[in-house]
Amino acid sequence: MTGTHSDVLILGGGSGGYACAFRAAQLALSVTLIEADKVGGTCLHRGCIPTKALLHSAEVADTARTGSAFGVRTTFDGIDLDAVHEYKNGTIDRLYKGLQGLIAHHQVTTVSGHGTYVGDRTIEVNGVRYTGSSVVLATGSYARTVPFIELGERIVTSDDALKLGFVPKKAVVLGGGVIGVEFASVWASFGAEVTVVEALPRLVAAEDPWCSKQLERAFRKRGISARTGVKVESAKESADGVLVELEGGETLDADVLLVAVGRGPRTADGGFAEHGITLDRGFVVADERLRAGVDGVYAVGDVVAGLQLAHRGFQHGVFVAEEIAGLAPVPVAEHLVPRVTYSHPEVASVGFTEDAARERYGDVTSVVYDLAGNGKSQILNTAGGVKVVRAGDTGPVVGVHMVGDRVGELIGEAQLTVAWEALPSDVAPFVHAHPTQNEALGEAMLALSGKPLHRHG
Ligand SMILES: Cc1cc2nc3c(=O)[nH]c(=O)nc-3n(C[C@H](O)[C@H](O)[C@H](O)COP(=O)(O)OP(=O)(O)OC[C@H]3O[C@@H](n4cnc5c(N)ncnc54)[C@H](O)[C@@H]3O)c2cc1C
């Protein structure tokens, strides 16, 4: 059976797919969006939003626990997990309704069901064939698992960890990347004894090593154990717990084991490879203009190797819609995608790590401004710092790396600085409101311009 023909036919209604749909509709293109589950995808239903809601509950728990340090009599009486889930699900529901409203507003045609690319800019859903002048593959990603670890009630990926029906007393997190670190932070705030096991030598290994050190120190202070450079050999679930064996024979027992070993591209069941789309380790091979190697077919978001972040997906989607409309947009620069880990404390960065910058520019200069000197951070009682990397000793700012509570909110200024290739001396004259954490960024720029105000040396 033949379905509709659209200017843009999109497979997958997550961040990448729906952003593409909205921008294409704004540009007066007709759009059909095929989604097997719920529009909003991973980010809204199983990713960014639910985890950040849990992290906010975790922050409130910590605030209740530490009230007396600020002269406020509070007690922490425990976590009402049903209420936590209600709050989290309520947040998702409101945003989901809003998103559905936007789809209607943009007059995007939605098709519900699993789509298979059958070649010739055609996707089949439940026996109906939809065609597009352009096709956009936006099927996203899934939680990877470990072949020798069987998932169960207590051995879970992030999908099930978000719905866990109990607060663990003891938790082991396998994987010290963003997702593992965020869950470790939540569970520790909820009162669990948490161990993160990471095979690489440090937590958040994609970040500048300085960030890892700061985060590991903060986690140590919170009683979260980070076992880095260690592999898990096996994990077995019983009725009342999980036994995790590390290499070397040491065992850890826990109520729950989170397997957070990264996310794989969801490309195996969409007919891609069968119809000429080249895959590399499962990811769609796309060029800088996100063309998927077959005329008129594009790929956006997590199916394209690189940072698996919702806002990268949004930007990919917008880019492709504008490309299809002939606007010749500027390609999305991977290193300018801001990265935030929303743990307590947060880690936020944009641009190159110091090592990557050295590789690229030969020589670099960096400064660290310690939050110990920042008034607002002291008021909030948070530790950490801001590290700024410049090319050579006179070049532009090419990387900003921050650790501390709420530093994710500073990433906007950092991003503008790096993306506009500003010199520290371009930024230094801008007045930062006092007392804000933004001042720490300003102080780092002042220091790099040779005129530190609240910094020794
Ligand atoms: C626990 C967790 C926390 C996260 N936190 C953050 C965060 O704080 N910030 C951030 O930026 N990113 C975060 N992410 C990552 C973010 O969720 C993803 O980068 C983003 O969702 C990718 O968007 P996408 O459109 O590429 O794919 P997805 O959101 O995965 O959407 C793909 C959609 O395609 C559909 N689909 C797949 N195959 C088919 C098919 N054959 N037919 C029809 N439909 C299909 C799926 O059902 C899905 O809805 C997090 C992820 C996780 C798992």
The ligand as an SDF file (V2000), in Angstrom:
LIG
                    3D

 53 58  0  0  0  0  0  0  0  0999 V2000
   20.0140    8.1270   31.2670 C   0  0  0  0  0  0  0  0  0  0  0  0
   20.3150    9.1460   30.1980 C   0  0  0  0  0  0  0  0  0  0  0  0
   20.5110   10.4760   30.5440 C   0  0  0  0  0  0  0  0  0  0  0  0
   20.7730   11.4140   29.5530 C   0  0  0  0  0  0  0  0  0  0  0  0
   20.9570   12.7060   29.9320 N   0  0  0  0  0  0  0  0  0  0  0  0
   21.2060   13.6410   28.9840 C   0  0  0  0  0  0  0  0  0  0  0  0
   21.3460   15.0100   29.3430 C   0  0  0  0  0  0  0  0  0  0  0  0
   21.2330   15.3820   30.5060 O   0  0  0  0  0  0  0  0  0  0  0  0
   21.5970   15.9080   28.3630 N   0  0  0  0  0  0  0  0  0  0  0  0
   21.7160   15.5300   27.0540 C   0  0  0  0  0  0  0  0  0  0  0  0
   21.9680   16.3840   26.2020 O   0  0  0  0  0  0  0  0  0  0  0  0
   21.5930   14.2430   26.6780 N   0  0  0  0  0  0  0  0  0  0  0  0
   21.3270   13.2910   27.6090 C   0  0  0  0  0  0  0  0  0  0  0  0
   21.1470   11.9900   27.2290 N   0  0  0  0  0  0  0  0  0  0  0  0
   21.3170   11.6330   25.8050 C   0  0  0  0  0  0  0  0  0  0  0  0
   20.0710   11.9800   24.9720 C   0  0  0  0  0  0  0  0  0  0  0  0
   18.9460   11.3700   25.5370 O   0  0  0  0  0  0  0  0  0  0  0  0
   20.2810   11.5180   23.5400 C   0  0  0  0  0  0  0  0  0  0  0  0
   21.4780   12.0580   23.0430 O   0  0  0  0  0  0  0  0  0  0  0  0
   19.1480   11.9550   22.6350 C   0  0  0  0  0  0  0  0  0  0  0  0
   17.9350   11.4440   23.0970 O   0  0  0  0  0  0  0  0  0  0  0  0
   19.4200   11.4800   21.2120 C   0  0  0  0  0  0  0  0  0  0  0  0
   18.3670   11.8810   20.3740 O   0  0  0  0  0  0  0  0  0  0  0  0
   18.0550   11.0590   19.0410 P   0  0  0  0  0  0  0  0  0  0  0  0
   16.9320   11.7680   18.4020 O   0  0  0  0  0  0  0  0  0  0  0  0
   19.2850   10.8310   18.2880 O   0  0  0  0  0  0  0  0  0  0  0  0
   17.5920    9.6060   19.5260 O   0  0  0  0  0  0  0  0  0  0  0  0
   16.4430    9.1350   20.5220 P   0  0  0  0  0  0  0  0  0  0  0  0
   16.0690   10.1710   21.4960 O   0  0  0  0  0  0  0  0  0  0  0  0
   16.9010    7.8190   21.0490 O   0  0  0  0  0  0  0  0  0  0  0  0
   15.1740    8.9430   19.5780 O   0  0  0  0  0  0  0  0  0  0  0  0
   15.0970    7.9590   18.6110 C   0  0  0  0  0  0  0  0  0  0  0  0
   13.6410    7.6140   18.4110 C   0  0  0  0  0  0  0  0  0  0  0  0
   13.5220    6.7970   17.2680 O   0  0  0  0  0  0  0  0  0  0  0  0
   12.5660    5.7900   17.5180 C   0  0  0  0  0  0  0  0  0  0  0  0
   12.8930    4.6810   16.6250 N   0  0  0  0  0  0  0  0  0  0  0  0
   14.0330    3.9530   16.5860 C   0  0  0  0  0  0  0  0  0  0  0  0
   13.9880    3.0590   15.5870 N   0  0  0  0  0  0  0  0  0  0  0  0
   12.7940    3.2400   14.9870 C   0  0  0  0  0  0  0  0  0  0  0  0
   12.1670    2.6170   13.8760 C   0  0  0  0  0  0  0  0  0  0  0  0
   12.7880    1.6840   13.1530 N   0  0  0  0  0  0  0  0  0  0  0  0
   10.9250    3.0320   13.5410 N   0  0  0  0  0  0  0  0  0  0  0  0
   10.2940    4.0150   14.2270 C   0  0  0  0  0  0  0  0  0  0  0  0
   10.8440    4.6400   15.2710 N   0  0  0  0  0  0  0  0  0  0  0  0
   12.0880    4.2550   15.6400 C   0  0  0  0  0  0  0  0  0  0  0  0
   12.7200    5.4710   18.9860 C   0  0  0  0  0  0  0  0  0  0  0  0
   11.5420    4.9080   19.5060 O   0  0  0  0  0  0  0  0  0  0  0  0
   13.0490    6.8460   19.5730 C   0  0  0  0  0  0  0  0  0  0  0  0
   11.9000    7.5040   20.0220 O   0  0  0  0  0  0  0  0  0  0  0  0
   20.8510   11.0200   28.1970 C   0  0  0  0  0  0  0  0  0  0  0  0
   20.6230    9.6750   27.8300 C   0  0  0  0  0  0  0  0  0  0  0  0
   20.3490    8.7550   28.8180 C   0  0  0  0  0  0  0  0  0  0  0  0
   20.0950    7.3290   28.4180 C   0  0  0  0  0  0  0  0  0  0  0  0
  1  2  1  0
  2  3  1  0
  2 52  2  0
  3  4  2  0
  4  5  1  0
  4 50  1  0
  5  6  2  0
  6  7  1  0
  6 13  1  0
  7  8  2  0
  7  9  1  0
  9 10  1  0
 10 11  2  0
 10 12  1  0
 12 13  2  0
 13 14  1  0
 14 15  1  0
 14 50  1  0
 15 16  1  0
 16 17  1  0
 16 18  1  0
 18 19  1  0
 18 20  1  0
 20 21  1  0
 20 22  1  0
 22 23  1  0
 23 24  1  0
 24 25  2  0
 24 26  1  0
 24 27  1  0
 27 28  1  0
 28 29  2  0
 28 30  1  0
 28 31  1  0
 31 32  1  0
 32 33  1  0
 33 34  1  0
 33 48  1  0
 34 35  1  0
 35 36  1  0
 35 46  1  0
 36 37  1  0
 36 45  1  0
 37 38  2  0
 38 39  1  0
 39 40  1  0
 39 45  2  0
 40 41  1  0
 40 42  2  0
 42 43  1  0
 43 44  2  0
 44 45  1  0
 46 47  1  0
 46 48  1  0
 48 49  1  0
 50 51  2  0
 51 52  1  0
 52 53  1  0
M  END
$$$$
